[in-house]
């Protein structure tokens, strides 16, 4: 037995301290830079992970995180705790920033002179792998359009599930929505995407 621990009295763990994201976002809206620093210290590792799962490149994810914290600082006054928790709001800023970055990179294709000549020579199907790459880019553009047509709840559920790899339970917690609703939104969202892409 450990010294000072009674055999008759159970040892109880102290409950973990909960961090008040909402209070620090309100403080940021008032211009409190220390509050922004606390938010960064509390959430930067998690939010970097969110960005990294989407952009798949550490340097790009760090850029997304930096831009997200600038947006958090400048838009903190628009955060409405009645519409969700502060952590979820911050996560959505990072996620949207990462998705916007990926969309802009899909639209921008650098082609050097050698590649351009190769593409011009490949009109008869000499380079099917390159043709497939361009077809993929076109279909990704269509996917963006189809995602934009979904209502917010369905779109967020689909993105959380398929981009962030969240379970249904995790999505329900993030959105503070019933588990059954989340499952239905994912099912209907995927069905709508298939119909739109057909």
CORGIVEN-V43822 format. One record per residue. RES is the residue in three letters. SS is DSSP state (A for helix, B for strand, O for the rest). OMEGA is omega in radians with two decimals (none if undefined). Layout:
# CORGIVEN-V43822
res & ss & omega
RES & SS & OMEGA
RES & SS & OMEGA
This chain:
# CORGIVEN-V43822
res & ss & omega
UNK & O & 3.13
UNK & O & 3.12
UNK & O & 3.08
UNK & O & 3.13
UNK & O & -3.12
UNK & O & 3.11
UNK & O & -3.07
UNK & O & -3.08
UNK & O & -3.12
UNK & O & 3.09
UNK & O & 3.13
UNK & O & 3.11
UNK & O & 3.09
UNK & O & 3.12
UNK & O & -3.12
UNK & O & 3.10
UNK & O & 3.10
UNK & O & -3.12
UNK & O & -3.09
UNK & O & 3.12
UNK & A & -3.07
UNK & A & -3.13
UNK & A & -3.13
UNK & A & 3.04
UNK & A & 3.08
UNK & A & 3.11
UNK & A & 3.07
UNK & A & 3.13
UNK & A & 3.10
UNK & O & 3.10
UNK & O & -3.11
UNK & O & -3.10
UNK & A & 3.11
UNK & A & 3.11
UNK & A & 3.09
UNK & A & 3.11
UNK & A & 3.12
UNK & A & 3.11
UNK & A & 3.14
UNK & A & -3.14
UNK & A & -3.08
UNK & A & -2.92
UNK & A & -3.01
UNK & A & -3.13
UNK & A & 3.13
UNK & A & -3.09
UNK & A & 3.04
UNK & A & 3.10
UNK & A & 3.10
UNK & A & -3.14
UNK & A & -3.09
UNK & A & 3.10
UNK & A & -3.11
UNK & A & -3.04
UNK & A & 3.06
UNK & O & 3.14
UNK & O & -3.03
UNK & A & -3.11
UNK & A & 3.11
UNK & A & 3.13
UNK & A & 3.11
UNK & A & 3.07
UNK & A & 3.11
UNK & A & -3.13
UNK & A & 3.12
UNK & A & -3.14
UNK & A & -3.14
UNK & A & -3.13
UNK & A & 3.00
UNK & A & 3.13
UNK & A & 3.11
UNK & A & 3.13
UNK & A & -3.05
UNK & A & -3.08
UNK & A & -3.08
UNK & A & 3.13
UNK & A & -3.13
UNK & A & 3.13
UNK & O & -3.13
UNK & O & -3.11
UNK & A & 3.11
UNK & A & -3.10
UNK & A & -3.14
UNK & O & -3.12
UNK & O & -3.07
UNK & A & -3.13
UNK & A & 3.11
UNK & A & 3.12
UNK & A & 3.11
UNK & A & 3.13
UNK & A & -3.14
UNK & A & 3.09
UNK & A & 3.12
UNK & A & -3.11
UNK & A & 3.13
UNK & A & 3.10
UNK & A & 3.13
UNK & A & 3.13
UNK & A & 3.08
UNK & A & 3.11
UNK & A & 3.14
UNK & A & 3.10
UNK & A & -3.11
UNK & A & 3.11
UNK & A & 3.11
UNK & A & -3.13
UNK & A & -3.07
UNK & O & -3.14
UNK & O & 3.07
UNK & O & 3.14
UNK & O & 3.08
UNK & O & -3.06
UNK & A & -3.13
UNK & A & 3.12
UNK & A & 3.14
UNK & A & 3.10
UNK & A & -3.14
UNK & A & 3.13
UNK & A & 3.13
UNK & A & 3.11
UNK & A & -3.02
UNK & A & -3.10
UNK & A & -3.10
UNK & A & 3.08
UNK & O & -3.13
UNK & O & -3.10
UNK & O & -3.11
UNK & A & -3.14
UNK & A & 3.10
UNK & A & 3.11
UNK & A & 3.12
UNK & A & 3.13
UNK & A & 3.12
UNK & A & 3.08
UNK & A & 3.12
UNK & A & 3.12
UNK & A & 3.13
UNK & A & -3.13
UNK & A & 3.08
UNK & A & 3.06
UNK & A & 3.10
UNK & A & 3.13
UNK & A & 3.09
UNK & A & 3.14
UNK & A & -3.12
UNK & A & 3.08
UNK & A & -3.14
UNK & A & 3.14
UNK & A & 3.14
UNK & O & 3.02
UNK & O & -2.98
UNK & A & -3.09
UNK & A & -3.14
UNK & A & -3.12
UNK & A & -3.14
UNK & A & 3.13
UNK & A & -3.14
UNK & A & -3.13
UNK & A & 3.09
UNK & A & -3.07
UNK & A & -2.97
UNK & A & 3.08
UNK & O & -3.11
UNK & O & 3.14
UNK & O & -3.12
UNK & O & 3.02
UNK & O & 3.10
UNK & A & -3.14
UNK & A & 3.12
UNK & A & 3.13
UNK & A & 3.12
UNK & A & 3.11
UNK & A & -3.13
UNK & A & -3.07
UNK & A & -3.07
UNK & O & -3.11
UNK & O & 3.10
UNK & O & -3.11
UNK & A & 3.13
UNK & A & 3.11
UNK & A & -3.14
UNK & A & 3.13
UNK & A & 3.13
UNK & A & -3.14
UNK & A & 3.12
UNK & A & -3.12
UNK & A & -3.14
UNK & A & 3.13
UNK & A & 3.12
UNK & A & 3.11
UNK & A & 3.11
UNK & A & 3.12
UNK & A & 3.13
UNK & A & -3.13
UNK & A & -3.14
UNK & A & -3.09
UNK & A & -3.09
UNK & O & none
